[in-house]
């Protein structure tokens, strides 16, 4: 007797998948790393745009 979980699958159209996953979008990112004898600096930026809006993010890290 198999006591594992039962899973049922179904075919989905591309349009249905776009609605579930959030639709189409555009993104971009960039980064910079500078190492000096005194300090190491790392900076990152990211932007994502979808039909639902725009999200932007940045980070900056410095260590010595």
ZILINNOR-V975170 format. One record per residue. N is the residue number from 1. RES is the residue in one small letter. SS is DSSP state (~ for helix, > for strand, _ for the rest). PHI is phi in degrees with one decimal (NA if undefined). D_FIRST is the distance of its C-alpha to the first C-alpha in Angstrom with 1 decimal. Layout:
N|RES|SS|PHI|D_FIRST ; N|RES|SS|PHI|D_FIRST
//
This chain:
1|x|_|NA|0.0 ; 2|x|_|-94.9|3.8 ; 3|x|_|-96.2|6.3 ; 4|x|_|-69.3|9.2 ; 5|x|_|-69.4|12.1 ; 6|x|_|-89.2|12.8 ; 7|x|_|-126.5|16.3 ; 8|x|_|-110.1|18.7 ; 9|x|_|-109.4|21.8 ; 10|x|_|-146.4|25.2 ; 11|x|_|-78.0|28.5 ; 12|x|_|-128.1|31.4 ; 13|x|_|-80.1|35.1 ; 14|x|~|-61.4|37.3 ; 15|x|~|-62.6|39.2 ; 16|x|~|-65.4|36.2 ; 17|x|~|-65.7|35.3 ; 18|x|~|-61.5|38.9 ; 19|x|~|-66.8|38.8 ; 20|x|~|-72.9|35.7 ; 21|x|~|-83.0|36.9 ; 22|x|_|105.1|40.4 ; 23|x|_|84.4|42.1 ; 24|x|_|-85.9|44.5 ; 25|x|>|-153.4|46.4 ; 26|x|>|-129.7|48.9 ; 27|x|>|-141.1|49.0 ; 28|x|>|-155.0|51.2 ; 29|x|>|-150.3|51.6 ; 30|x|>|-157.0|54.0 ; 31|x|>|-150.1|54.8 ; 32|x|>|-143.8|57.7 ; 33|x|>|-131.8|57.9 ; 34|x|>|-125.0|61.3 ; 35|x|>|-117.2|61.9 ; 36|x|_|-123.5|65.3 ; 37|x|_|-62.9|66.7 ; 38|x|_|-97.8|66.8 ; 39|x|_|-150.3|63.6 ; 40|x|>|-108.8|60.4 ; 41|x|>|-125.3|59.7 ; 42|x|>|-128.1|56.5 ; 43|x|>|-131.0|56.4 ; 44|x|>|-132.5|53.8 ; 45|x|>|-141.5|53.8 ; 46|x|>|-143.7|51.2 ; 47|x|>|-138.6|51.5 ; 48|x|>|-134.7|48.9 ; 49|x|>|-121.8|49.9 ; 50|x|>|-130.6|47.7 ; 51|x|_|-67.0|48.5 ; 52|x|_|-92.6|47.7 ; 53|x|>|149.7|50.3 ; 54|x|>|-126.7|51.4 ; 55|x|>|-125.3|50.2 ; 56|x|>|-125.9|52.3 ; 57|x|>|-148.6|51.8 ; 58|x|>|-139.0|53.9 ; 59|x|>|-148.2|53.8 ; 60|x|>|-140.6|56.5 ; 61|x|>|-135.2|56.1 ; 62|x|>|-128.9|59.1 ; 63|x|>|-138.0|59.0 ; 64|x|_|-131.5|61.9
//
